[in-house]
Structure formats: C-alpha cells, structure tokens
Amino acid sequence: MGHAVMTHAPTQPSEIHAHHLPTTIANQVDELLNQADDYADRHELTASALLHTQVIHLIGIKPPAEGELTRCTCQGCYCDRIFDATKARTYLDGTIEFVQCPYCADEHLRTGDE
C-alpha cells in the first residue's frame, strides 16, 4: 500500500495588509466588508457571512474559525491588516470604536481617550 507525502503543503496567511493588495482588489475588499458590516448591523447575518466568504476567497486568507474578518483601525500606527475578527481588541476614543489587530495590541496597546 502506497502513501502520498505532501512535502510543501500550500499555506494561506491568517492576516493580510490591505496595502499589499492591488488597488482594485483592496477597494473591492473595502466595499465588501462595508456591505457585510451593514448587513450585520441589520441582523442579516447570512448575507454578512456570504460577503465575508467572498472576501476570504478574493484575498486568499485562511478562513477564520468563526468566518468573520475585520480590519485593524489602530490610531497608533494606522495599520491596515485584515484578520480574524475573534482576535480583535477594541477601544473607544470618545464615541468612536477602533479595532486593533493582535500585533498592534501587543506593540502599542490603546485604551482610548489618549
């Protein structure tokens, strides 16, 4: 009985910097994620999930366990990572909520109103 050995399994990144994407793809990702957020705000979760799936396939990111992506909106460095939403850390600055990716939260944790 033979066994197949895969020496170089393709890997997908778990996060992607939006500025590394071609401009047209980055714009499309922004539009899709904005639409997904709008659907989620209206509790239309199936539509939101489908849009997240489109983004996952469009940018080739590893699908998050919960299926939802988010964008880092850190005001400490203006990071633009797209990553698994379950790993996000949020903070308020006034009445505006910002998202930090794990890297930004480790490097320069923000607590708001700074």
DAWOLIN-V705566 format. One record per pair of residues at least 12 apart in sequence whose C-alpha atoms are under 8 Angstrom apart, sorted by the first residue. I is the first residue (numbers start at 1). GAP is how many residues later the second one is. Records with the same first field share a line. If there is no record, write none. Layout:
I: GAP ; GAP
This chain:
12: 48 ; 49 ; 50
13: 47 ; 48 ; 49
14: 47 ; 48 ; 49 ; 50 ; 69 ; 70
15: 46 ; 47 ; 66 ; 67 ; 68 ; 69
16: 45 ; 65 ; 66 ; 67
17: 62 ; 63 ; 64 ; 65
18: 62 ; 63 ; 64
19: 61
21: 38
25: 33 ; 34
29: 26 ; 29
32: 19 ; 20 ; 22 ; 23
33: 18 ; 19 ; 22 ; 37
35: 13 ; 16
36: 12 ; 13 ; 15 ; 16
49: 18 ; 19
52: 15 ; 16 ; 17
53: 14
64: 20 ; 21
66: 20
67: 17
68: 16 ; 17 ; 18
69: 13 ; 14 ; 15 ; 16
70: 12 ; 13 ; 14 ; 15 ; 18
71: 12 ; 28 ; 30
72: 16 ; 26 ; 27 ; 28 ; 29
73: 25 ; 26 ; 27
74: 24 ; 25 ; 26 ; 27 ; 30
75: 23
76: 32 ; 34
77: 27
79: 25
81: 20
83: 18
87: 14 ; 15
88: 12 ; 13 ; 14
89: 12 ; 13 ; 16
91: 19 ; 20 ; 21
92: 19 ; 20 ; 21
93: 18 ; 19 ; 20 ; 21
94: 18 ; 19
